[in-house]
Amino acid sequence: MITITDISQELQVSTATVSRALNHSCLVAPDLGTQIRLTADKMGYKKRDIRRHRGRAILNIKLVLPCHEEPERALFYDLSSLIEGIRSGFQLCEINLLCEPTSDSFKPYPHKKGGDINGFIFAFHQPTPDIVKELRECNTPFAVLNRDIEGLPCVASENSSGMGLLIDHLVEHRKKPIKPAFLSLDGLGQIHTERLEGLENAAKKHQIDFNPEKDVRYFSGIRSIKRDVISDLMKSYNVLLCANDIVGTVVLSELERLGVSVPDQIAVTGFDDSPVRQLSRPLLTTIRMPVNILAKAAASRLESEIIEYTRPGVTLRVPGALVIGGTT
């Protein structure tokens, strides 16, 4: 019995490309699709309709995770929630989920049978142009999680509006006019940019004195967040808006060592509602960015592209929610 693997080996293309061509997917170039279907007929292939058998189909999905030199950066999301969200997003079929860390030498198809992967999810990092090129040449669907990159199928958090929710809350509940500083880490990239942009927009809305050129502090890592720096910030600011919960938790620890009362003397906020927040005392006020919902949305769109042959859409934004703790 001839299989799509036999056809893929004959034409030196991936099995995913063969499958799409046999189902007349718009993701396969017309000339290549015609060549694949003619070869299948010549070899005596009998088509099995994945749509009819979708309930019994098993897709191979590869989840590619980032590697960080600073291990604490892995604390901002719960891996089990990420995996649960991906599995719940595939509702038309079952999946075999493969996890792999990214690296400078990462290749989507490291060996001959690598083409058996039906789709990729790149979580919390951007695939390189070479990887994107290879995936598109093989007509393999993919999704990028928690990024907004022009030209790529992405599912991202509403970082800008989330910062707006924090400012709205602070304006409403603080007795004195707020004077905020934004504390961030080097290397946050787009996440930093979007959250800072949200802060700038909210400051203009509430007529808050905020200048990104002088009211933003960058740290090379959490170990560089020292008491003397935090003590110096308290001379000019009464709110410390942290780029994420990891920064916020460390800031709270340094304020405690300084003997500063939070939120009486100064307010502190985080972002993401990540697992590390549970270690903060008092609990950080933050923005919940549900990783499982982000993952489910990415998986659902990927499933539709694989089974229903839909084209990937524009970036999908998932809104966050204000979680009020004891720090504001």
C-alpha positions in Angstrom: 0.0 0.0 0.0 1.5 3.3 -1.1 1.6 6.0 1.6 2.3 9.7 1.6 5.7 8.9 3.0 6.5 6.9 -0.1 5.5 9.9 -2.3 7.5 12.3 -0.1 10.6 10.2 -0.5 10.1 9.9 -4.2 9.9 13.7 -4.7 12.1 14.7 -1.8 9.5 16.9 -0.1 8.0 16.6 3.4 5.0 14.4 4.1 3.1 17.5 5.3 3.5 19.1 1.8 2.3 15.9 0.2 -0.7 15.7 2.4 -1.7 19.3 1.7 -1.2 18.9 -2.1 -3.4 15.8 -2.1 -6.1 17.9 -0.4 -5.6 20.8 -2.8 -4.4 23.1 -0.1 -3.7 26.7 -1.1 -0.6 26.6 1.0 1.2 24.5 -1.7 2.4 26.1 -5.0 0.2 25.1 -7.9 3.0 23.5 -10.0 4.3 21.5 -7.0 0.8 20.4 -6.1 0.1 19.2 -9.6 3.4 17.3 -9.6 2.6 15.6 -6.3 -0.9 14.5 -7.4 0.4 13.1 -10.7 3.1 11.2 -8.9 0.6 9.9 -6.4 -1.6 8.6 -9.2 1.3 7.0 -11.0 2.4 5.2 -7.8 -1.2 4.0 -7.1 -1.8 6.0 -4.0 -5.4 5.7 -2.5 -6.3 9.0 -0.8 -7.6 8.9 2.8 -9.6 12.0 3.7 -8.2 13.5 6.9 -11.4 15.5 7.3 -13.5 12.3 7.4 -11.1 10.7 9.8 -10.2 13.8 11.8 -11.4 12.3 15.1 -8.9 9.5 14.7 -6.0 11.6 13.2 -2.9 12.2 15.3 -0.8 15.2 14.4 2.8 15.7 15.3 3.3 19.1 16.8 6.7 20.5 17.9 6.8 23.0 20.7 10.0 25.0 20.5 11.0 26.7 23.8 13.5 29.5 24.4 16.8 29.1 26.3 18.0 31.8 28.6 21.4 32.5 30.1 19.5 33.7 33.2 17.5 30.7 34.4 15.1 33.0 36.4 13.5 34.1 33.1 11.9 30.7 32.9 9.9 31.6 36.0 7.4 33.9 34.2 5.2 31.1 32.9 4.0 27.7 34.0 5.0 24.9 31.5 2.1 22.7 32.5 -0.4 25.5 31.7 1.3 26.0 28.3 1.1 22.4 27.4 -2.5 22.1 28.7 -3.5 25.1 26.6 -1.9 23.6 23.4 -3.7 20.3 23.9 -7.1 21.9 24.5 -6.7 24.0 21.4 -6.6 20.9 19.2 -10.3 19.8 19.3 -10.7 18.1 16.0 -7.9 15.5 16.5 -5.3 14.2 18.9 -1.7 15.4 18.9 1.7 14.0 19.7 3.4 17.0 21.3 7.2 17.1 21.0 9.2 19.7 23.0 12.6 21.0 22.1 14.7 23.9 23.2 15.9 26.4 20.6 19.6 27.1 20.0 21.9 28.7 17.5 22.1 25.3 15.7 18.3 24.5 15.9 16.9 23.0 12.7 13.2 22.3 12.1 14.0 19.0 10.4 17.2 17.7 11.9 17.0 14.3 10.2 15.3 12.7 7.1 12.1 12.0 8.9 11.8 15.5 10.3 9.1 16.2 7.6 6.7 14.1 9.7 6.1 17.2 11.9 2.7 18.6 11.0 3.2 22.0 12.7 5.4 24.1 15.0 4.7 26.4 17.9 7.5 28.8 18.8 6.8 30.0 22.4 8.1 33.2 23.8 10.7 33.8 21.2 11.0 34.7 17.5 12.2 32.0 15.0 15.2 33.1 12.9 14.6 34.1 9.2 16.4 30.9 8.1 14.0 28.8 10.1 11.0 30.6 8.8 12.3 30.2 5.2 12.8 26.5 5.7 9.3 26.0 7.2 7.7 27.9 4.3 9.7 26.0 1.7 8.3 22.8 3.2 4.8 24.4 3.5 4.7 23.5 7.2 2.3 25.6 9.3 3.6 27.3 12.4 2.6 29.8 15.1 4.6 32.2 17.2 3.3 32.6 20.8 3.5 35.9 22.8 5.1 37.9 20.0 3.8 40.3 17.3 6.0 40.1 14.3 4.9 41.5 10.9 4.4 38.8 8.3 4.3 35.9 10.8 1.3 34.1 12.3 1.3 35.2 15.9 -0.8 35.1 19.1 0.2 37.9 21.5 -0.8 39.4 24.8 -2.4 42.9 25.0 0.7 44.4 26.7 -0.1 48.0 26.0 -3.7 47.9 27.3 -2.6 45.9 30.3 -0.3 48.7 31.4 -3.2 51.0 31.0 -5.2 48.9 33.4 -2.5 49.3 36.1 -2.3 53.1 35.7 -6.1 53.4 35.9 -6.1 51.4 39.1 -3.2 53.5 40.6 -4.9 56.8 39.7 -8.1 55.7 41.3 -6.7 54.2 44.5 -3.6 56.2 45.4 -4.3 59.3 47.7 -1.5 61.4 46.1 -0.8 62.1 42.4 1.4 59.3 41.2 4.9 59.8 39.9 5.9 56.5 38.2 9.2 55.0 37.2 9.4 52.0 34.8 11.8 49.2 35.8 12.8 46.8 33.0 15.4 44.2 32.1 17.8 44.2 29.2 16.7 41.7 26.5 13.0 41.9 26.9 12.7 43.3 23.4 9.2 43.7 22.1 7.6 43.0 25.5 9.4 45.9 27.0 8.6 48.2 24.1 4.8 47.4 24.1 4.5 47.8 27.9 6.4 51.0 27.9 4.2 52.3 25.1 1.2 51.4 27.2 2.6 53.3 30.1 3.3 56.4 28.0 -0.3 56.4 26.5 -1.9 56.0 30.0 0.3 58.8 31.4 -0.9 61.1 28.7 -4.5 60.1 29.3 -4.2 60.9 33.0 -1.8 63.9 32.6 0.8 62.1 34.6 4.4 63.4 34.5 6.3 60.6 32.8 9.4 61.0 30.5 10.7 57.7 29.0 14.1 59.2 28.6 14.6 59.8 32.3 11.9 57.8 34.1 12.9 54.3 32.8 15.6 52.2 34.6 17.2 49.2 32.8 18.8 46.4 34.7 21.2 43.8 33.1 19.6 41.1 35.3 17.8 40.7 38.6 21.1 40.5 40.4 21.8 44.1 39.5 18.7 45.3 41.3 20.3 46.6 44.4 19.2 48.3 47.6 21.1 51.5 46.8 19.4 51.8 43.4 16.0 51.3 44.8 16.6 53.7 47.7 17.7 56.3 45.2 14.6 55.8 43.1 12.4 56.5 46.1 13.7 60.0 46.3 12.0 60.9 43.0 9.1 58.4 42.5 6.2 57.0 44.5 5.3 54.2 42.1 7.6 51.5 40.7 6.0 49.9 37.6 8.0 46.7 37.0 8.2 45.1 33.5 7.3 41.7 34.9 6.6 39.9 38.2 10.2 38.7 38.5 11.5 42.3 38.7 8.6 43.2 41.0 9.3 40.4 43.4 13.0 41.4 43.7 12.1 45.0 44.1 9.8 44.1 47.0 12.6 42.1 48.6 15.0 45.1 48.5 12.3 47.5 49.8 11.8 45.1 52.8 15.5 45.1 53.5 15.4 48.9 53.4 12.5 48.9 56.0 10.1 50.6 53.5 6.4 50.0 54.0 4.6 48.9 50.8 2.2 50.3 49.7 2.1 53.1 52.3 5.4 54.6 51.3 5.6 53.4 47.7 3.5 51.3 45.4 4.9 48.5 43.3 3.3 46.6 40.3 4.3 43.6 38.3 3.1 42.1 35.1 2.1 38.5 33.8 0.7 37.0 37.1 3.5 34.4 36.8 4.2 31.6 39.3 7.0 33.7 41.0 4.4 36.2 42.1 3.3 33.8 44.8 6.6 34.4 46.5 6.1 38.2 46.8 5.2 39.7 50.1 2.8 41.4 50.0 1.4 39.9 46.8 2.1 42.0 43.8 -0.7 43.9 42.0 -0.2 42.6 38.4 -1.8 41.9 35.0 -2.8 38.3 34.4 -1.7 37.1 31.0 -3.2 33.6 30.8 -0.6 31.4 29.1 -3.1 28.6 28.7 -5.5 30.9 26.8 -2.7 32.2 24.6 -1.6 28.6 23.9 -5.1 27.4 23.2 -5.6 30.2 20.7 -2.4 29.5 18.9 -3.1 25.8 18.8 -6.6 26.3 17.5 -5.4 28.5 14.6 -2.7 26.0 13.8 -5.2 23.1 13.8 -7.4 25.0 11.4 -4.5 25.6 9.0 -3.4 22.0 9.1 -6.8 20.3 8.8 -9.1 22.9 7.2 -6.3 24.4 5.0 -7.0 27.9 6.1 -4.5 30.6 5.6 -2.8 32.0 8.8 -4.4 35.2 9.9 -3.0 38.4 11.3 -1.8 38.7 14.8 -4.4 37.7 17.4 -4.3 39.7 20.6 -5.5 38.2 23.9 -6.5 40.7 26.6 -5.2 40.5 30.2 -7.0 41.2 33.5 -6.1 43.3 36.5 -5.2 41.3 39.6 -5.1 43.5 42.7 -2.6 42.5 45.3 -1.3 44.2 48.5 1.3 46.4 46.8 -0.9 49.3 45.6 
